[in-house]
Amino acid sequence: MEQHTRTDAYSDRYADRAAGMVASEIRALFAVASRPEVVSLAGGMPYVSALPLDEFGGMVGDLIARNGAEVLQYASAQGDPGLREQICDVMALEGVQACADDVIVTVGAQQALDLVTRIFVNPGDVVLAEGPSYVGALGTFASYQADVVHVAMDEDGLVPDALEETLARLRREGRTVKFLYTVPTFQNPAGVTLSAPRRARLLELAAEYDILIIEDNPYGLLGFDGEPMRALRADDSDRVVYLGTFSKTIASGLRVGWALAPHAVRAKLVLAAESAVLCHSSFSQLAVREYLATQPWREQIKEFRQLYRERRDAMLDALDAHMPEGCTWTRPGGGFFVWLTLPEGLDAKAMAPRAIAERVAYVPGTGFYADGNGRRDMRISYCYPEPDRIREGVRRLAGVIENELHTRDTFGGVGPHRSPGVDTPGPEVI
């Protein structure tokens, strides 16, 4: 029988950009985090069981019975016109006034981000991104050989002074900044939201330095208090490309997202989509169109908000009750995630295997940076587990951190299980 080795026989044939295609910090973690005995605070999976699944199934069956020849046929690369009109209605909840002709439907917001990066970024171009930033975006930027430069955040989101300083430095260096990528509302992974004054200042800086803003907004309708935050795109239709998705407000498995872009940019995105996939799934698009037309989707979003609020509260209460001194964390007003920072001397990535051994999983912070930062940080998610499981997971995590602190204090920062500078296999994140 032919012997297979781990050596990649094609390594000298790959394009240069393939070097940037590496597994995310989360993929390896999922295999163990999915075990029933492990409380996973890692994945960002929406709780789709809260949908009226019987009604949804009946709706899809009726749709195929009535319009099967359309539902199961090819479609245009730009997307179904009726769905694009409905998408404009959804964005209007965040103050965005849009024309359906400037919308392109995509396979989730992830494909929209890939298409935008594809048409704008040359190898070596600078992409600005919050630090930390969404791991799926960082993978896309790496695959197109962008140079990611992080901009600092605090509890009010991206820091405008830090952005201005970075833009000025890059201009002095003669570097090309193609765009700023931001998740301004209930950010993944940090859970923080860009304040209204900072949104205004961000748009001023974009105009001053002539940069494009990519506004990724998966969680904007999932706030726990008050009305949705006004989108950046609502106040600048020429300089902001808005990315949206139904993955969090309907179902992630449908894989329906979109981009709203200036008309000329939209035309390029359609051409890029045609070359990549020819067209998107008619079935998924028309299922979403039917859902928005026939189901009480605004009420369903309210139900999701209440469900995630209860789980957020369970996590914050448990963190307050159990976390040892020196730990800090964000207090999100919506979305799925909390960003936790460990005390000095601890390493979240090195600690991850020991957390798994204690039957709790999280995502180490290094996966959300392109520059190796985030060693003391982790993302913990409250969107999927039941509240009691969240409380138990936090209790287990606190015990692991207590043991790490004991090891730090006993061995001077390097415990008997740890080798300095050696990374353990990281946990695919959403």
C-alpha positions, 0 to 999 in steps of 0.5 A: 500500500502506498505510504502517505507522508505529512509533507505537502507535495504541492508546496512549491506550486501554490500562489504566494497568497496561499501562504496567508491561508492558515487555520483560525484560532478556533477550528481545532477547538471545536472538536473538543468543545462539542463534547457534551461534558464540555461547557463551550463559551467559544463559538458564536453560534446563534440560538436557532432553536428559538425560531418557530421551526415547524412554521418555518418548515411549513413556510418553506414547503409551501414556497417550493410547492408554489414556486419550485421552478423559481426556487430551484433555478439559477438566479442573478449574481446581484440577488433577488430583486424582491429580497433586495427591497426587503433588505433596504427595509431592514437597514432602515431600522438603523437609519440607512436610506438605500436603493435596492439597486445598490445592494448585492446579496452574498453568501453571508457577510463573510463573502461580502467582505471577501469580495470587497477585499478582492476588488480593493486590496493589492498585496502590501496594501494597508487595511486598518482594523480594530484591535482586537478584530473579527477573526474571519476578517483577518483570515480574508485580509491575510489571504489577499496579502494585506498588511493589517494595522490594528487601531486601539479600542476601549469601552466606547469602541475604536479610539479616534485619537489612535486612528488619527495618529495611525493615519498620520503616521502611515501618510508620512511613511507613504503607505497606501491605506485601502480601507478601515474595517470596523464592527462598530456595534456590539463588536466581535470579539470585544462586545463594545459599541462605538459611541455616537460622538466617536462615530461622527469623528470617525467619519470626519477622519475618513473624509480628511484622509480619504479612506473607505470604511467597511462597516460590518454590522451582524449584531446591530438589531440585537441590542438589549436596551433602546432603539438600534444604534444609527449605522455609520452608513446612515450618515455617509453613503459615499464613503461607507460600504455596509455589510449585513447578514441574516445569520444572527436575526434569522438563521446562520445556515441559510447563509444570506448576507449582503453588501450596500455600496456606492453604485460603481463599487456595487457593479464591481462586486457583482462582477466579482461574485459572478466570477466566484460563484456564478450566482447565489442560492435561489432557495436560500434567498427566496426562503428569506424573502418569504420569511420577511414577507409572511412571518412576524420577524420583528417580534422574533428579533425581540424574542432573540434580544430577550433570550440573549439578554438573559444569557448575557446577564447570567454570564456577567453575574457569574463573572462578578461572583467567581472571577479572581482579582485582576481579571477584567471584562467588557459589559456588552449592551447587545450581541454575543460576546464578552472580552476577558483580560487575565491578570499579569503573567497569565497566557490565555492560549497556553491555558486553553488545554488545561481549561478543556481538561476542566471541561470548559472552552473559550477562544484565546485572544491571539486569534483576533490580532494579526500581530501576535497581541492578545496573550492575556485575553479571551473571548467568551460567548453567551449566545448558545448555552442555557443560562445555567450552563453559562454559570457553570462554565464561568465557575469552571473557568474561574477555577482554572484561572485560580490554578494558573495564578497559583502556578504563576505565584509558585513558579514565577510565571512559568508553571510545570506544564508550560514552556515559554514561547511554545504555542499550544494548538489553538482552538473555527470561530464565528 
